[in-house]
Amino acid sequence: MKSAGIISIGNELLSGVSLDTNSSWISRQLLSVGIPTISIFTVGDDVKIISDTIKQALNKADIVLITGGLGPTDDDLTRHAIADVLGVELKLNDELLSQISEFFKRRNIRMAKTNNIQAYLPESATALANPVGTASGIMADYKNKMIVAMPGPPTEMMPMFKELVLPKIEKYGHGQVVLTQRMKCFGTGESVIAEKLGDVMARGKNPLVNCTVSGGIITLHIVAAAKTKEQAEDMIAGEKNRICGILGDIVYSKEEKTLAEVVAQELLKRGKTISLAESCTGGLLAKMLTDVPGATGYFTYGWVTYSNEAKISQLGVNGDTIDKYGAVSEQVALEMAIGARQRSGSDISISITGIAGPGGGTEQKPVGLVYIVIYNGGAKKIHKFVFPHSREYVRQRTVLTALNLLRLEFKD
Amino acid sequence: MKSAGIISIGNELLSGVSLDTNSSWISRQLLSVGIPTISIFTVGDDVKIISDTIKQALNKADIVLITGGLGPTDDDLTRHAIADVLGVELKLNDELLSQISEFFKRRNIRMAKTNNIQAYLPESATALANPVGTASGIMADYKNKMIVAMPGPPTEMMPMFKELVLPKIEKYGHGQVVLTQRMKCFGTGESVIAEKLGDVMARGKNPLVNCTVSGGIITLHIVAAAKTKEQAEDMIAGEKNRICGILGDIVYSKEEKTLAEVVAQELLKRGKTISLAESCTGGLLAKMLTDVPGATGYFTYGWVTYSNEAKISQLGVNGDTIDKYGAVSEQVALEMAIGARQRSGSDISISITGIAGPGGGTEQKPVGLVYIVIYNGGAKKIHKFVFPHSREYVRQRTVLTALNLLRLEFKD
């Protein structure tokens, strides 16, 4: 079986200023086509050290993947190091130079002289196009092995890897296919999910089920190894059904979707429109629902009524209600939802009012207290939560919870 | 100057299941006592590969720090590898064994036999106590160099490093202090900044200036090495002033602030309030301005007028203007800003209308076309942009640009 070595380049990685997430991502991609990574190296911006490390990686691995050091400044030395390993010179590539000039021209920006270096390639190497930036990737053969260099920024590296590098690497795979697919859960903790799943999450299984958590969203990773892609896909599909049977509504997507994407899909499918009245989340729910392309199909009006006057003048909340119960109360939340739906004419409205903190909490109304109203059809449902932790956490968790409540509405 | 090499051990790191955050954390700690990390290695659970990597790291570095592979299972092989490097045997340490038994007894848990191995140490090595778990660390001398192994879980590694390892390492540092501070720029590219800064960014300088980019925000890292903390701080302060003198308004923060924080600070300082009328950014600008604690002090009203009807009914945009010029036009942007300011009574309003994509673009109005109006005092300034790339990029860049335009208003 062929194997890979990964090298991440940059002083900022060695000083702890930046965290190397590229290597982990690349190793997952490689594993999906059956290629294990046997070592990962992080080195600084030094041409001798970089070329030594490439040579060392080539000793054991068949494919060496490098990220970083392809920029236009003096500390970008990956192209020089590859030339050194190959024993060739750097040579100006006219086509690359015109692509880079074109990149700046299209954006109406002056091209700095330093960008010229990005048009130089080691002789015998080929360029990998970068539609997002000026740093082309580099691909070279070395004694039947493969050297690939890609830019460091993940937004440039990832599409280059998927579109240009992975297809070439797949041919090296020979035999076993390892596929990973993910499904998404919300509404309970990791340990509860592990308990419910029991043996499904046992080690050493095939398919293997792993679990990671980020911002309240629980991702289940299902890894299947098989002779063919179709077999692995079948195994994963079976395991997904089994998991859905156990977890039920906790699973919000059998694919890698966001909660907003799932809700958007349901709204579009039902031809329903939605309006939002946000206070403490300050537009975050509107932002999430409009992250999804085609949001014009379901999203009509959003209000960020941060002040009491805004709640009164824009949503028709009664000033007396605010005086009597406070801006953070189920009564005000209810009037916000009613106002939003009436004024927008939408099918559904969601209102949110709460105390995101760090200030503004009292004993009766602590930081983290949030009311969410879902006004759908004839029903106005009031939900009350007290979320812990920071301002960011409260806002994020509130918005995800609102999306999840709306998702569950569609299950009825 | 002494230097360090870091080795992270574990198959889960090579398969991308776990992200190695230990190395980055350790390298920051080391730098704070003047020890640069010259290489980071990630290898799997293989005793030969681990011992080869330790030897290799010792070739160049004076201190080799290892995390992972100290657990009780068969794939925990760090102690064996260190014994191999030192050319000694593993030996049962009675004191360690009783500590481990005690650990289980205190928790009223049966001790598995496999845990015995954790009481074995390479001869000549010393144990580092682990109050949090059963995996002791290992410290050994090797030809005037230092080998340190710590458990992989950050919650066990971090206290062990701080309490037991760092004090020993500090003696190697020869009194040098290395400080890093950051400053933030927006409004131009990395290469233009590098060109303007010229020698300021030369390699091998002290203080050293590095540059990283993320989402359009350019961060300059200023690293100074000196005998005392005060000297290093003075050097950084001087370099920051020099950079500000060259880059001028491109620098938006001499500290590590977000653009929204800087704008919020200016609004509060001036006692000005702001309202927002967003179309294509769908609440993202409101979200960013309310990310900052205390946003009630300056933020009043926000509208997410995604549909034409919302623009008309909520902001008083003239339907004829939309018919004549389209929703994405400077005329509509202008009426949105005027409506927002009139209806909210705020001192300043910002309006945004554009085509975030991926659909909806035409030849005359391509995806990425955005109008931003800043209505401040008597002046209404209309800004037109065509941002490239994805929906997410267009939305993100639009909002940062709006914040930056407002920041520059305050410079006048």
Boltz contact constraints between the chains, C-beta under 6 A:
constraints:
  - contact:
      token1: [A, 12]
      token2: [B, 210]
      max_distance: 6.0
  - contact:
      token1: [A, 12]
      token2: [B, 212]
      max_distance: 6.0
  - contact:
      token1: [A, 14]
      token2: [B, 27]
      max_distance: 6.0
  - contact:
      token1: [A, 14]
      token2: [B, 37]
      max_distance: 6.0
  - contact:
      token1: [A, 15]
      token2: [B, 31]
      max_distance: 6.0
  - contact:
      token1: [A, 16]
      token2: [B, 24]
      max_distance: 6.0
  - contact:
      token1: [A, 16]
      token2: [B, 27]
      max_distance: 6.0
  - contact:
      token1: [A, 16]
      token2: [B, 28]
      max_distance: 6.0
  - contact:
      token1: [A, 17]
      token2: [B, 221]
      max_distance: 6.0
  - contact:
      token1: [A, 19]
      token2: [B, 24]
      max_distance: 6.0
  - contact:
      token1: [A, 24]
      token2: [B, 16]
      max_distance: 6.0
  - contact:
      token1: [A, 24]
      token2: [B, 19]
      max_distance: 6.0
  - contact:
      token1: [A, 27]
      token2: [B, 14]
      max_distance: 6.0
  - contact:
      token1: [A, 27]
      token2: [B, 16]
      max_distance: 6.0
  - contact:
      token1: [A, 28]
      token2: [B, 16]
      max_distance: 6.0
  - contact:
      token1: [A, 31]
      token2: [B, 15]
      max_distance: 6.0
  - contact:
      token1: [A, 37]
      token2: [B, 14]
      max_distance: 6.0
  - contact:
      token1: [A, 39]
      token2: [B, 43]
      max_distance: 6.0
  - contact:
      token1: [A, 40]
      token2: [B, 42]
      max_distance: 6.0
  - contact:
      token1: [A, 41]
      token2: [B, 41]
      max_distance: 6.0
  - contact:
      token1: [A, 42]
      token2: [B, 40]
      max_distance: 6.0
  - contact:
      token1: [A, 43]
      token2: [B, 39]
      max_distance: 6.0
  - contact:
      token1: [A, 72]
      token2: [B, 191]
      max_distance: 6.0
  - contact:
      token1: [A, 73]
      token2: [B, 194]
      max_distance: 6.0
  - contact:
      token1: [A, 112]
      token2: [B, 191]
      max_distance: 6.0
  - contact:
      token1: [A, 112]
      token2: [B, 192]
      max_distance: 6.0
  - contact:
      token1: [A, 112]
      token2: [B, 195]
      max_distance: 6.0
  - contact:
      token1: [A, 114]
      token2: [B, 191]
      max_distance: 6.0
  - contact:
      token1: [A, 115]
      token2: [B, 191]
      max_distance: 6.0
  - contact:
      token1: [A, 282]
      token2: [B, 286]
      max_distance: 6.0
  - contact:
      token1: [A, 282]
      token2: [B, 287]
      max_distance: 6.0
  - contact:
      token1: [A, 282]
      token2: [B, 290]
      max_distance: 6.0
  - contact:
      token1: [A, 283]
      token2: [B, 283]
      max_distance: 6.0
  - contact:
      token1: [A, 283]
      token2: [B, 286]
      max_distance: 6.0
  - contact:
      token1: [A, 283]
      token2: [B, 287]
      max_distance: 6.0
  - contact:
      token1: [A, 283]
      token2: [B, 302]
      max_distance: 6.0
  - contact:
      token1: [A, 284]
      token2: [B, 287]
      max_distance: 6.0
  - contact:
      token1: [A, 286]
      token2: [B, 282]
      max_distance: 6.0
  - contact:
      token1: [A, 286]
      token2: [B, 283]
      max_distance: 6.0
  - contact:
      token1: [A, 286]
      token2: [B, 304]
      max_distance: 6.0
  - contact:
      token1: [A, 287]
      token2: [B, 282]
      max_distance: 6.0
  - contact:
      token1: [A, 287]
      token2: [B, 283]
      max_distance: 6.0
  - contact:
      token1: [A, 287]
      token2: [B, 284]
      max_distance: 6.0
  - contact:
      token1: [A, 287]
      token2: [B, 287]
      max_distance: 6.0
  - contact:
      token1: [A, 290]
      token2: [B, 282]
      max_distance: 6.0
  - contact:
      token1: [A, 293]
      token2: [B, 358]
      max_distance: 6.0
  - contact:
      token1: [A, 293]
      token2: [B, 391]
      max_distance: 6.0
  - contact:
      token1: [A, 299]
      token2: [B, 306]
      max_distance: 6.0
  - contact:
      token1: [A, 300]
      token2: [B, 307]
      max_distance: 6.0
  - contact:
      token1: [A, 301]
      token2: [B, 310]
      max_distance: 6.0
  - contact:
      token1: [A, 302]
      token2: [B, 283]
      max_distance: 6.0
  - contact:
      token1: [A, 302]
      token2: [B, 304]
      max_distance: 6.0
  - contact:
      token1: [A, 304]
      token2: [B, 286]
      max_distance: 6.0
  - contact:
      token1: [A, 304]
      token2: [B, 302]
      max_distance: 6.0
  - contact:
      token1: [A, 306]
      token2: [B, 299]
      max_distance: 6.0
  - contact:
      token1: [A, 307]
      token2: [B, 300]
      max_distance: 6.0
  - contact:
      token1: [A, 310]
      token2: [B, 301]
      max_distance: 6.0
  - contact:
      token1: [A, 358]
      token2: [B, 293]
      max_distance: 6.0
  - contact:
      token1: [A, 391]
      token2: [B, 293]
      max_distance: 6.0
